[in-house]
Amino acid sequence: MKRKYLRFQTSSGQETINLGRKLGSLLKDGDVIALGGELGSGKTWFTKGIAVGLEVGEETVVTSPSFSLVNEYSGRCPLLHMDVYRLEGASDFLSAGLEEYFYGNGVVVMEWADRWPSILPEWRLEIKFEIVDDKTRTLTFSGDHPRAIEILKRFESQFS
């Protein structure tokens, strides 16, 4: 299947959160969102937005699980927020049993997923974050699996 791409630009943390909220409102159990991009590019802000879209309570503070590896938040369906920055390699990920999250209940959002794409399920939706300047970010959404393409089509329809 042909890979589908969508590109957006945000000019503030709030715009990045709003974009994540729109995506989060479309997600369901079993969806995997693979985030890539350098430190400070907006991955955690975007995940905060996904949490809002998944109806995680407003009182809940969504933070990057840099040391715990996975934070779980309750919402319309569970949000499983992973940060694999501190892991040395794919073998660390696999030996910790983290791949099991891909096949359970909830939406998995993985920061630094671009480090080991080989461990990710084929149905993932990838989002690459690029820093343009102090405030501006370009987010490129892509996927080639039918599940990812369906999410992208529904997401795109929110802007037309």
KENU-167198 format. One record per residue: residue number from 0; residue in three letters; x, y, z of N, C-alpha, C, CB in turn. Coordinates in nm, 4 decimals, decimal comma, padded with zeros to 6 digits, always signed. Glycine has a CB too. Layout:
<tigus>
TIGU pos code      npx      npy      npz     capx     capy     capz      cpx      cpy      cpz     cbpx     cbpy     cbpz
TIGU NUM  ALA        X        Y        Z        X        Y        Z        X        Y        Z        X        Y        Z
...
</tigus>
This chain:
<tigus>
TIGU pos code      npx      npy      npz     capx     capy     capz      cpx      cpy      cpz     cbpx     cbpy     cbpz
TIGU   0  MET +00,0843 -00,1175 +00,0000 +00,0000 +00,0000 +00,0000 +00,0893 +00,1244 +00,0000 -00,0962 -00,0005 +00,1223
TIGU   1  LYS +00,0483 +00,2270 -00,0692 +00,1261 +00,3492 -00,0812 +00,1244 +00,4269 +00,0505 +00,0721 +00,4362 -00,1957
TIGU   2  ARG +00,2401 +00,4771 +00,0889 +00,2543 +00,5547 +00,2127 +00,1812 +00,6873 +00,1994 +00,4035 +00,5787 +00,2462
TIGU   3  LYS +00,1088 +00,7258 +00,3054 +00,0354 +00,8524 +00,3080 +00,1064 +00,9464 +00,4026 -00,1130 +00,8318 +00,3510
TIGU   4  TYR +00,1123 +01,0747 +00,3626 +00,1777 +01,1782 +00,4426 +00,0836 +01,2954 +00,4651 +00,3067 +01,2260 +00,3745
TIGU   5  LEU +00,0926 +01,3553 +00,5824 +00,0286 +01,4831 +00,6132 +00,1327 +01,5672 +00,6846 -00,1020 +01,4648 +00,7009
TIGU   6  ARG +00,1331 +01,6962 +00,6559 +00,2314 +01,7849 +00,7194 +00,1589 +01,9044 +00,7790 +00,3398 +01,8316 +00,6172
TIGU   7  PHE +00,1980 +01,9385 +00,9020 +00,1411 +02,0537 +00,9729 +00,2538 +02,1352 +01,0336 +00,0409 +02,0084 +01,0829
TIGU   8  GLN +00,2252 +02,2618 +01,0558 +00,3200 +02,3486 +01,1247 +00,2492 +02,4117 +01,2432 +00,3776 +02,4577 +01,0292
TIGU   9  THR +00,3160 +02,4116 +01,3591 +00,2614 +02,4754 +01,4778 +00,3553 +02,5882 +01,5193 +00,2422 +02,3725 +01,5936
TIGU  10  SER +00,2966 +02,6892 +01,5839 +00,3747 +02,8066 +01,6235 +00,3794 +02,8268 +01,7744 +00,3179 +02,9300 +01,5585
TIGU  11  SER +00,3287 +02,7308 +01,8492 +00,3317 +02,7402 +01,9960 +00,3056 +02,6023 +02,0546 +00,2265 +02,8434 +02,0488
TIGU  12  GLY +00,3373 +02,5894 +02,1837 +00,3066 +02,4662 +02,2536 +00,1578 +02,4378 +02,2513 +00,3564 +02,4726 +02,3962
TIGU  13  GLN +00,0764 +02,5420 +02,2653 -00,0686 +02,5236 +02,2664 -00,1193 +02,4719 +02,1318 -00,1382 +02,6552 +02,3016
TIGU  14  GLU -00,0637 +02,5214 +02,0216 -00,1034 +02,4708 +01,8900 -00,0645 +02,3235 +01,8744 -00,0387 +02,5551 +01,7780
TIGU  15  THR +00,0503 +02,2869 +01,9297 +00,0942 +02,1472 +01,9241 -00,0005 +02,0600 +02,0061 +00,2400 +02,1328 +01,9758
TIGU  16  ILE -00,0408 +02,1074 +02,1243 -00,1373 +02,0351 +02,2069 -00,2697 +02,0210 +02,1317 -00,1591 +02,1077 +02,3423
TIGU  17  ASN -00,3159 +02,1280 +02,0693 -00,4436 +02,1244 +01,9965 -00,4410 +02,0226 +01,8832 -00,4768 +02,2630 +01,9406
TIGU  18  LEU -00,3287 +02,0139 +01,8128 -00,3153 +01,9162 +01,7052 -00,3207 +01,7738 +01,7632 -00,1823 +01,9387 +01,6270
TIGU  19  GLY -00,2527 +01,7531 +01,8748 -00,2565 +01,6232 +01,9420 -00,3971 +01,5883 +01,9894 -00,1605 +01,6223 +02,0603
TIGU  20  ARG -00,4713 +01,6879 +02,0384 -00,6094 +01,6653 +02,0843 -00,6960 +01,6149 +01,9701 -00,6696 +01,7950 +02,1430
TIGU  21  LYS -00,6814 +01,6765 +01,8522 -00,7604 +01,6335 +01,7361 -00,7292 +01,4887 +01,6998 -00,7334 +01,7252 +01,6153
TIGU  22  LEU -00,6019 +01,4530 +01,7036 -00,5663 +01,3142 +01,6736 -00,6194 +01,2218 +01,7828 -00,4128 +01,2987 +01,6596
TIGU  23  GLY -00,5985 +01,2587 +01,9082 -00,6426 +01,1756 +02,0197 -00,7908 +01,1450 +02,0168 -00,6087 +01,2419 +02,1484
TIGU  24  SER -00,8703 +01,2383 +01,9684 -01,0154 +01,2180 +01,9637 -01,0539 +01,1071 +01,8660 -01,0855 +01,3480 +01,9247
TIGU  25  LEU -00,9634 +01,0702 +01,7742 -00,9901 +00,9672 +01,6727 -00,9346 +00,8298 +01,7099 -00,9317 +01,0100 +01,5404
TIGU  26  LEU -00,8480 +00,8247 +01,8097 -00,7757 +00,7015 +01,8388 -00,8597 +00,6042 +01,9205 -00,6470 +00,7327 +01,9125
TIGU  27  LYS -00,8223 +00,4751 +01,9082 -00,8936 +00,3700 +01,9803 -00,7938 +00,2644 +02,0262 -01,0042 +00,3063 +01,8916
TIGU  28  ASP -00,8422 +00,1726 +02,1098 -00,7574 +00,0645 +02,1596 -00,6786 +00,0002 +02,0471 -00,8415 -00,0407 +02,2309
TIGU  29  GLY -00,5502 -00,0207 +02,0721 -00,4647 -00,0888 +01,9761 -00,3869 +00,0036 +01,8841 -00,5464 -00,1797 +01,8945
TIGU  30  ASP -00,4217 +00,1328 +01,8824 -00,3471 +00,2259 +01,7976 -00,2093 +00,2526 +01,8586 -00,4256 +00,3590 +01,7796
TIGU  31  VAL -00,1093 +00,2653 +01,7715 +00,0277 +00,2927 +01,8132 +00,0760 +00,4164 +01,7396 +00,1212 +00,1709 +01,7857
TIGU  32  ILE +00,1183 +00,5157 +01,8168 +00,1679 +00,6417 +01,7616 +00,3167 +00,6485 +01,7921 +00,0911 +00,7662 +01,8211
TIGU  33  ALA +00,3986 +00,6522 +01,6884 +00,5439 +00,6501 +01,6997 +00,5979 +00,7905 +01,6742 +00,6063 +00,5477 +01,6003
TIGU  34  LEU +00,6492 +00,8541 +01,7803 +00,6980 +00,9911 +01,7700 +00,8496 +00,9932 +01,7569 +00,6541 +01,0731 +01,8917
TIGU  35  GLY +00,8983 +01,0759 +01,6647 +01,0414 +01,0924 +01,6461 +01,0764 +01,2388 +01,6320 +01,0893 +01,0145 +01,5244
TIGU  36  GLY +01,1986 +01,2718 +01,6646 +01,2441 +01,4097 +01,6545 +01,3376 +01,4419 +01,7686 +01,1258 +01,5064 +01,6536
TIGU  37  GLU +01,4110 +01,5491 +01,7523 +01,5121 +01,5801 +01,8523 +01,4522 +01,6310 +01,9833 +01,6078 +01,6822 +01,7974
TIGU  38  LEU +01,5354 +01,6361 +02,0843 +01,4971 +01,6844 +02,2163 +01,4403 +01,8253 +02,2051 +01,6176 +01,6818 +02,3128
TIGU  39  GLY +01,3258 +01,8482 +02,2697 +01,2653 +01,9813 +02,2691 +01,1826 +02,0133 +02,1464 +01,3706 +02,0825 +02,2822
TIGU  40  SER +01,1506 +01,9120 +02,0668 +01,0770 +01,9385 +01,9426 +00,9251 +01,9359 +01,9596 +01,1166 +01,8377 +01,8385
TIGU  41  GLY +00,8759 +01,8951 +02,0781 +00,7317 +01,9023 +02,1029 +00,6611 +01,7696 +02,1213 +00,6680 +01,9730 +01,9927
TIGU  42  LYS +00,7361 +01,6604 +02,1320 +00,6749 +01,5279 +02,1430 +00,5859 +01,5147 +02,2667 +00,7830 +01,4215 +02,1464
TIGU  43  THR +00,6339 +01,5637 +02,3809 +00,5546 +01,5526 +02,5040 +00,4352 +01,6471 +02,4999 +00,6417 +01,5827 +02,6276
TIGU  44  TRP +00,4498 +01,7665 +02,4446 +00,3357 +01,8586 +02,4306 +00,2272 +01,7930 +02,3454 +00,3807 +01,9942 +02,3670
TIGU  45  PHE +00,2683 +01,7307 +02,2374 +00,1731 +01,6632 +02,1488 +00,1015 +01,5509 +02,2240 +00,2453 +01,6069 +02,0236
TIGU  46  THR +00,1754 +01,4746 +02,3040 +00,1169 +01,3662 +02,3817 +00,0158 +01,4203 +02,4830 +00,2267 +01,2867 +02,4533
TIGU  47  LYS +00,0439 +01,5365 +02,5403 -00,0534 +01,6002 +02,6305 -00,1846 +01,6236 +02,5565 +00,0020 +01,7345 +02,6862
TIGU  48  GLY -00,1755 +01,6648 +02,4312 -00,2947 +01,6852 +02,3499 -00,3674 +01,5552 +02,3214 -00,2580 +01,7524 +02,2201
TIGU  49  ILE -00,2932 +01,4500 +02,2915 -00,3554 +01,3197 +02,2691 -00,4331 +01,2789 +02,3943 -00,2484 +01,2121 +02,2329
TIGU  50  ALA -00,3745 +01,3033 +02,5110 -00,4423 +01,2705 +02,6369 -00,5759 +01,3433 +02,6474 -00,3533 +01,3063 +02,7570
TIGU  51  VAL -00,5789 +01,4709 +02,6110 -00,7037 +01,5476 +02,6143 -00,8049 +01,4851 +02,5188 -00,6784 +01,6964 +02,5772
TIGU  52  GLY -00,7602 +01,4490 +02,3989 -00,8480 +01,3866 +02,3001 -00,9000 +01,2502 +02,3429 -00,7756 +01,3730 +02,1701
TIGU  53  LEU -00,8247 +01,1825 +02,4288 -00,8669 +01,0521 +02,4819 -00,9481 +01,0679 +02,6103 -00,7445 +00,9632 +02,5083
TIGU  54  GLU -00,9768 +01,1917 +02,6457 -01,0595 +01,2241 +02,7624 -00,9946 +01,1851 +02,8942 -01,1930 +01,1560 +02,7509
TIGU  55  VAL -00,8611 +01,1962 +02,8992 -00,7904 +01,1824 +03,0268 -00,8295 +01,3049 +03,1085 -00,6314 +01,1711 +03,0077
TIGU  56  GLY -00,8547 +01,2884 +03,2361 -00,9036 +01,3971 +03,3208 -00,8161 +01,5214 +03,3167 -00,9149 +01,3497 +03,4619
TIGU  57  GLU -00,8799 +01,6381 +03,3166 -00,8074 +01,7654 +03,3116 -00,7113 +01,7826 +03,4287 -00,9056 +01,8808 +03,3095
TIGU  58  GLU -00,7416 +01,7195 +03,5423 -00,6567 +01,7305 +03,6609 -00,5288 +01,6477 +03,6485 -00,7340 +01,6870 +03,7842
TIGU  59  THR -00,5231 +01,5613 +03,5485 -00,4078 +01,4736 +03,5285 -00,2947 +01,5493 +03,4609 -00,4468 +01,3506 +03,4451
TIGU  60  VAL -00,1757 +01,5396 +03,5200 -00,0569 +01,6018 +03,4625 +00,0156 +01,4958 +03,3802 +00,0367 +01,6618 +03,5739
TIGU  61  VAL +00,0268 +01,5212 +03,2508 +00,0946 +01,4279 +03,1603 +00,2405 +01,4720 +03,1482 +00,0244 +01,4232 +03,0186
TIGU  62  THR +00,3304 +01,3834 +03,1888 +00,4735 +01,4120 +03,1825 +00,5442 +01,2997 +03,1084 +00,5329 +01,4298 +03,3245
TIGU  63  SER +00,6628 +01,3296 +03,0609 +00,7413 +01,2287 +02,9908 +00,7923 +01,1254 +03,0910 +00,8595 +01,2940 +02,9141
TIGU  64  PRO +00,7727 +00,9974 +03,0620 +00,8166 +00,8918 +03,1535 +00,9635 +00,8546 +03,1335 +00,7301 +00,7685 +03,1354
TIGU  65  SER +01,0518 +00,9526 +03,1352 +01,1934 +00,9299 +03,1052 +01,2570 +00,8238 +03,1937 +01,2696 +01,0584 +03,1195
TIGU  66  PHE +01,2199 +00,8200 +03,3201 +01,2834 +00,7256 +03,4133 +01,1994 +00,6014 +03,4369 +01,3106 +00,7936 +03,5457
TIGU  67  SER +01,0670 +00,6128 +03,4271 +00,9807 +00,4975 +03,4505 +00,9525 +00,4193 +03,3221 +00,8500 +00,5427 +03,5129
TIGU  68  LEU +00,9868 +00,4738 +03,2081 +00,9678 +00,4173 +03,0740 +00,8236 +00,4237 +03,0245 +01,0137 +00,2746 +03,0727
TIGU  69  VAL +00,7241 +00,3974 +03,1118 +00,5841 +00,3995 +03,0688 +00,4995 +00,4657 +03,1772 +00,5325 +00,2552 +03,0387
TIGU  70  ASN +00,4185 +00,5632 +03,1376 +00,3151 +00,6192 +03,2239 +00,1815 +00,5788 +03,1647 +00,3275 +00,7757 +03,2369
TIGU  71  GLU +00,0898 +00,5367 +03,2506 -00,0439 +00,4992 +03,2050 -00,1444 +00,5987 +03,2596 -00,0799 +00,3550 +03,2491
TIGU  72  TYR -00,2332 +00,6439 +03,1705 -00,3368 +00,7398 +03,2065 -00,4725 +00,6814 +03,1682 -00,3132 +00,8776 +03,1366
TIGU  73  SER -00,5714 +00,7016 +03,2548 -00,7069 +00,6524 +03,2286 -00,7869 +00,7567 +03,1536 -00,7781 +00,6151 +03,3597
TIGU  74  GLY -00,8561 +00,7124 +03,0505 -00,9428 +00,7986 +02,9718 -01,0473 +00,7123 +02,9028 -00,8613 +00,8812 +02,8682
TIGU  75  ARG -01,0963 +00,7607 +02,7906 -01,1918 +00,6831 +02,7094 -01,1370 +00,5445 +02,6821 -01,2225 +00,7551 +02,5762
TIGU  76  CYS -01,0080 +00,5370 +02,6564 -00,9319 +00,4125 +02,6591 -00,7964 +00,4488 +02,7196 -00,9175 +00,3469 +02,5135
TIGU  77  PRO -00,7236 +00,3529 +02,7764 -00,5971 +00,3868 +02,8414 -00,4970 +00,4496 +02,7438 -00,5364 +00,2623 +02,9047
TIGU  78  LEU -00,4225 +00,5469 +02,7945 -00,3093 +00,6046 +02,7210 -00,1835 +00,5495 +02,7856 -00,3112 +00,7637 +02,7229
TIGU  79  LEU -00,1023 +00,4818 +02,7055 +00,0247 +00,4255 +02,7509 +00,1353 +00,5081 +02,6860 +00,0376 +00,2716 +02,7144
TIGU  80  HIS +00,1960 +00,5943 +02,7644 +00,2955 +00,6902 +02,7151 +00,4348 +00,6369 +02,7464 +00,2747 +00,8316 +02,7788
TIGU  81  MET +00,5096 +00,6023 +02,6418 +00,6448 +00,5485 +02,6566 +00,7481 +00,6527 +02,6177 +00,6624 +00,4221 +02,5715
TIGU  82  ASP +00,8612 +00,6474 +02,6863 +00,9770 +00,7277 +02,6492 +01,0966 +00,6345 +02,6555 +00,9954 +00,8539 +02,7436
TIGU  83  VAL +01,1540 +00,6011 +02,5415 +01,2619 +00,5024 +02,5360 +01,3992 +00,5670 +02,5155 +01,2349 +00,4030 +02,4244
TIGU  84  TYR +01,4086 +00,6973 +02,5434 +01,5337 +00,7709 +02,5221 +01,6506 +00,7081 +02,5983 +01,5167 +00,9167 +02,5646
TIGU  85  ARG +01,6280 +00,6668 +02,7205 +01,7366 +00,6188 +02,8067 +01,7786 +00,4747 +02,7789 +01,6954 +00,6307 +02,9500
TIGU  86  LEU +01,7022 +00,4032 +02,6985 +01,7399 +00,2656 +02,6675 +01,8559 +00,2651 +02,5685 +01,6192 +00,1870 +02,6104
TIGU  87  GLU +01,9436 +00,1686 +02,5851 +02,0637 +00,1620 +02,5018 +02,0377 +00,1036 +02,3629 +02,1691 +00,0800 +02,5715
TIGU  88  GLY +01,9415 +00,0139 +02,3540 +01,9168 -00,0493 +02,2256 +01,7851 -00,1236 +02,2255 +02,0295 -00,1437 +02,1906
TIGU  89  ALA +01,7510 -00,1769 +02,1115 +01,6258 -00,2505 +02,0965 +01,6211 -00,3697 +02,1900 +01,6079 -00,2965 +01,9524
TIGU  90  SER +01,7363 -00,4308 +02,2186 +01,7382 -00,5465 +02,3084 +01,6932 -00,5071 +02,4487 +01,8788 -00,6083 +02,3135
TIGU  91  ASP +01,7264 -00,3856 +02,4947 +01,6784 -00,3372 +02,6254 +01,5265 -00,3262 +02,6249 +01,7417 -00,1999 +02,6601
TIGU  92  PHE +01,4728 -00,2760 +02,5150 +01,3275 -00,2610 +02,5010 +01,2601 -00,3976 +02,5095 +01,2918 -00,1914 +02,3669
TIGU  93  LEU +01,3141 -00,4924 +02,4347 +01,2554 -00,6261 +02,4290 +01,2724 -00,6999 +02,5616 +01,3186 -00,7070 +02,3155
TIGU  94  SER +01,3888 -00,6880 +02,6254 +01,4100 -00,7595 +02,7519 +01,3225 -00,7032 +02,8639 +01,5576 -00,7523 +02,7928
TIGU  95  ALA +01,2794 -00,5776 +02,8526 +01,1881 -00,5181 +02,9511 +01,0432 -00,5581 +02,9234 +01,2013 -00,3649 +02,9504
TIGU  96  GLY +01,0194 -00,6250 +02,8116 +00,8844 -00,6702 +02,7779 +00,7929 -00,5586 +02,7310 +00,8229 -00,7373 +02,8959
TIGU  97  LEU +00,8497 -00,4475 +02,6889 +00,7682 -00,3315 +02,6510 +00,6872 -00,3538 +02,5239 +00,8566 -00,2111 +02,6327
TIGU  98  GLU +00,7303 -00,4464 +02,4374 +00,6558 -00,4701 +02,3134 +00,5168 -00,5269 +02,3413 +00,7335 -00,5653 +02,2225
TIGU  99  GLU +00,4966 -00,5839 +02,4602 +00,3650 -00,6379 +02,4965 +00,2574 -00,5286 +02,4984 +00,3721 -00,7063 +02,6336
TIGU 100  TYR +00,2971 -00,4060 +02,5265 +00,2016 -00,2949 +02,5268 +00,1379 -00,2749 +02,3894 +00,2709 -00,1660 +02,5712
TIGU 101  PHE +00,2091 -00,3098 +02,2833 +00,1564 -00,2919 +02,1478 +00,0354 -00,3807 +02,1215 +00,2649 -00,3211 +02,0452
TIGU 102  TYR +00,0226 -00,4878 +02,1961 -00,0796 -00,5877 +02,1693 -00,1869 -00,5932 +02,2779 -00,0157 -00,7228 +02,1546
TIGU 103  GLY -00,1878 -00,4949 +02,3675 -00,2852 -00,4916 +02,4751 -00,3924 -00,3869 +02,4503 -00,2164 -00,4652 +02,6070
TIGU 104  ASN -00,4624 -00,3537 +02,5565 -00,5657 -00,2503 +02,5494 -00,5014 -00,1138 +02,5667 -00,6752 -00,2731 +02,6569
TIGU 105  GLY -00,5526 -00,0183 +02,4951 -00,5046 +00,1182 +02,5085 -00,4388 +00,1694 +02,3823 -00,4086 +00,1277 +02,6225
TIGU 106  VAL -00,4053 +00,2971 +02,3883 -00,3329 +00,3650 +02,2814 -00,1894 +00,3822 +02,3297 -00,3992 +00,5040 +02,2440
TIGU 107  VAL -00,0935 +00,3368 +02,2521 +00,0482 +00,3524 +02,2858 +00,1028 +00,4728 +02,2104 +00,1298 +00,2232 +02,2513
TIGU 108  VAL +00,1638 +00,5646 +02,2840 +00,2363 +00,6759 +02,2244 +00,3809 +00,6602 +02,2700 +00,1752 +00,8170 +02,2661
TIGU 109  MET +00,4717 +00,6385 +02,1748 +00,6119 +00,6169 +02,2080 +00,6988 +00,7318 +02,1593 +00,6606 +00,4858 +02,1484
TIGU 110  GLU +00,7637 +00,7996 +02,2545 +00,8618 +00,9020 +02,2191 +00,9946 +00,8335 +02,1880 +00,8785 +01,0067 +02,3342
TIGU 111  TRP +01,0680 +00,8868 +02,0917 +01,1964 +00,8364 +02,0447 +01,1800 +00,7052 +01,9684 +01,2918 +00,8173 +02,1621
TIGU 112  ALA +01,0627 +00,6835 +01,9117 +01,0351 +00,5606 +01,8372 +01,1234 +00,5472 +01,7140 +00,8893 +00,5561 +01,7961
TIGU 113  ASP +01,1765 +00,6575 +01,6650 +01,2611 +00,6543 +01,5463 +01,3977 +00,5905 +01,5727 +01,2800 +00,7944 +01,4935
TIGU 114  ARG +01,4297 +00,5642 +01,6978 +01,5583 +00,5028 +01,7310 +01,5637 +00,3566 +01,6867 +01,5843 +00,5129 +01,8814
TIGU 115  TRP +01,4510 +00,2840 +01,6982 +01,4470 +00,1424 +01,6617 +01,3163 +00,1107 +01,5916 +01,4642 +00,0530 +01,7861
TIGU 116  PRO +01,3013 +00,1529 +01,4693 +01,1747 +00,1275 +01,3993 +01,1443 -00,0213 +01,3825 +01,1773 +00,1935 +01,2633
TIGU 117  SER +01,2450 -00,1049 +01,3879 +01,2239 -00,2488 +01,3658 +01,1410 -00,3139 +01,4764 +01,3577 -00,3197 +01,3549
TIGU 118  ILE +01,1317 -00,2533 +01,5934 +01,0548 -00,3138 +01,7028 +00,9076 -00,2722 +01,7005 +01,1165 -00,2759 +01,8367
TIGU 119  LEU +00,8746 -00,1766 +01,6148 +00,7387 -00,1231 +01,6127 +00,6458 -00,2081 +01,5265 +00,7398 +00,0205 +01,5619
TIGU 120  PRO +00,5178 -00,2150 +01,5658 +00,4232 -00,2898 +01,4821 +00,3995 -00,2188 +01,3494 +00,2897 -00,3090 +01,5557
TIGU 121  GLU +00,3663 -00,2957 +01,2477 +00,3502 -00,2389 +01,1130 +00,2329 -00,1420 +01,1035 +00,3317 -00,3502 +01,0119
TIGU 122  TRP +00,1352 -00,1506 +01,1924 +00,0162 -00,0649 +01,1853 +00,0365 +00,0725 +01,2500 -00,1004 -00,1345 +01,2518
TIGU 123  ARG +00,1564 +00,1033 +01,2918 +00,1832 +00,2296 +01,3607 +00,1618 +00,3515 +01,2708 +00,3252 +00,2300 +01,4137
TIGU 124  LEU +00,1303 +00,4617 +01,3354 +00,1276 +00,5922 +01,2705 +00,2528 +00,6650 +01,3186 -00,0058 +00,6736 +01,3040
TIGU 125  GLU +00,3344 +00,7108 +01,2263 +00,4595 +00,7791 +01,2615 +00,4409 +00,9301 +01,2513 +00,5756 +00,7327 +01,1696
TIGU 126  ILE +00,5006 +01,0010 +01,3469 +00,4981 +01,1466 +01,3435 +00,6397 +01,1959 +01,3717 +00,3952 +01,2052 +01,4472
TIGU 127  LYS +00,6944 +01,2690 +01,2759 +00,8290 +01,3248 +01,2894 +00,8167 +01,4727 +01,3233 +00,9128 +01,3042 +01,1587
TIGU 128  PHE +00,8859 +01,5146 +01,4282 +00,8862 +01,6528 +01,4747 +01,0170 +01,7190 +01,4335 +00,8667 +01,6601 +01,6287
TIGU 129  GLU +01,0054 +01,8363 +01,3699 +01,1242 +01,9109 +01,3292 +01,1166 +02,0522 +01,3856 +01,1378 +01,9140 +01,1745
TIGU 130  ILE +01,2277 +02,0962 +01,4433 +01,2364 +02,2324 +01,4963 +01,2686 +02,3263 +01,3813 +01,3441 +02,2431 +01,6093
TIGU 131  VAL +01,1823 +02,4264 +01,3597 +01,2061 +02,5280 +01,2568 +01,2774 +02,6471 +01,3193 +01,0726 +02,5728 +01,1902
TIGU 132  ASP +01,2245 +02,6943 +01,4323 +01,2864 +02,8018 +01,5094 +01,2402 +02,7882 +01,6544 +01,2497 +02,9432 +01,4508
TIGU 133  ASP +01,2623 +02,8904 +01,7365 +01,2304 +02,8808 +01,8795 +01,0878 +02,8367 +01,9077 +01,2542 +03,0128 +01,9454
TIGU 134  LYS +00,9933 +02,8761 +01,8257 +00,8528 +02,8457 +01,8510 +00,7894 +02,7529 +01,7475 +00,7752 +02,9726 +01,8565
TIGU 135  THR +00,8423 +02,7501 +01,6286 +00,7775 +02,6807 +01,5170 +00,8276 +02,5371 +01,5023 +00,8012 +02,7570 +01,3871
TIGU 136  ARG +00,7315 +02,4461 +01,4834 +00,7618 +02,3045 +01,4612 +00,6876 +02,2557 +01,3379 +00,7238 +02,2190 +01,5850
TIGU 137  THR +00,7511 +02,1684 +01,2625 +00,6848 +02,0991 +01,1529 +00,6642 +01,9555 +01,1974 +00,7680 +02,1071 +01,0196
TIGU 138  LEU +00,5407 +01,9083 +01,1837 +00,5052 +01,7714 +01,2198 +00,4634 +01,6994 +01,0928 +00,3912 +01,7675 +01,3275
TIGU 139  THR +00,5321 +01,5910 +01,0611 +00,5011 +01,5111 +00,9430 +00,4446 +01,3771 +00,9887 +00,6275 +01,4910 +00,8533
TIGU 140  PHE +00,3198 +01,3527 +00,9538 +00,2488 +01,2303 +00,9875 +00,2617 +01,1355 +00,8687 +00,0983 +01,2587 +01,0224
TIGU 141  SER +00,2859 +01,0079 +00,8950 +00,2941 +00,9138 +00,7835 +00,2601 +00,7722 +00,8291 +00,4341 +00,9169 +00,7209
TIGU 142  GLY +00,2184 +00,6932 +00,7315 +00,1893 +00,5530 +00,7554 +00,1590 +00,4839 +00,6248 +00,0728 +00,5371 +00,8526
TIGU 143  ASP +00,1825 +00,3521 +00,6225 +00,1519 +00,2776 +00,5005 +00,0619 +00,1575 +00,5275 +00,2803 +00,2314 +00,4343
TIGU 144  HIS +00,0348 +00,1275 +00,6513 -00,0560 +00,0185 +00,6863 -00,1998 +00,0698 +00,6766 -00,0256 -00,0367 +00,8300
TIGU 145  PRO -00,2958 -00,0145 +00,6367 -00,4349 +00,0323 +00,6249 -00,4889 +00,0992 +00,7514 -00,5237 -00,0835 +00,5893
TIGU 146  ARG -00,4491 +00,0497 +00,8677 -00,4964 +00,1111 +00,9931 -00,4442 +00,2538 +01,0079 -00,4525 +00,0266 +01,1143
TIGU 147  ALA -00,3165 +00,2752 +00,9807 -00,2571 +00,4091 +00,9900 -00,3169 +00,5017 +00,8847 -00,1039 +00,4018 +00,9735
TIGU 148  ILE -00,3365 +00,4508 +00,7645 -00,3934 +00,5330 +00,6570 -00,5360 +00,5750 +00,6910 -00,3911 +00,4564 +00,5231
TIGU 149  GLU -00,6125 +00,4856 +00,7508 -00,7497 +00,5208 +00,7913 -00,7480 +00,6327 +00,8955 -00,8237 +00,3966 +00,8476
TIGU 150  ILE -00,6581 +00,6240 +00,9932 -00,6461 +00,7315 +01,0931 -00,6099 +00,8627 +01,0241 -00,5393 +00,6956 +01,2007
TIGU 151  LEU -00,5151 +00,8574 +00,9319 -00,4727 +00,9793 +00,8612 -00,5870 +01,0400 +00,7801 -00,3542 +00,9485 +00,7687
TIGU 152  LYS -00,6670 +00,9571 +00,7160 -00,7808 +01,0079 +00,6379 -00,8830 +01,0755 +00,7280 -00,8476 +00,8940 +00,5593
TIGU 153  ARG -00,9144 +01,0118 +00,8425 -01,0104 +01,0724 +00,9359 -00,9538 +01,2017 +00,9954 -01,0463 +00,9728 +01,0491
TIGU 154  PHE -00,8246 +01,2010 +01,0240 -00,7574 +01,3187 +01,0786 -00,7614 +01,4342 +00,9776 -00,6109 +01,2849 +01,1162
TIGU 155  GLU -00,7272 +01,4034 +00,8539 -00,7257 +01,5040 +00,7478 -00,8637 +01,5643 +00,7266 -00,6751 +01,4431 +00,6176
TIGU 156  SER -00,9687 +01,4844 +00,7408 -01,1042 +01,5340 +00,7183 -01,1449 +01,6395 +00,8225 -01,2032 +01,4176 +00,7208
TIGU 157  GLN -01,0770 +01,6430 +00,9353 -01,1067 +01,7454 +01,0368 -01,0625 +01,8853 +00,9927 -01,0385 +01,7094 +01,1690
TIGU 158  PHE -00,9821 +01,8924 +00,8899 -00,9277 +02,0207 +00,8450 -00,9899 +02,0690 +00,7150 -00,7786 +02,0099 +00,8278
TIGU 159  SER -01,0836 +01,9914 +00,6575 -01,1419 +02,0322 +00,5295 -01,2828 +02,0851 +00,5463 -01,1424 +01,9160 +00,4322
</tigus>
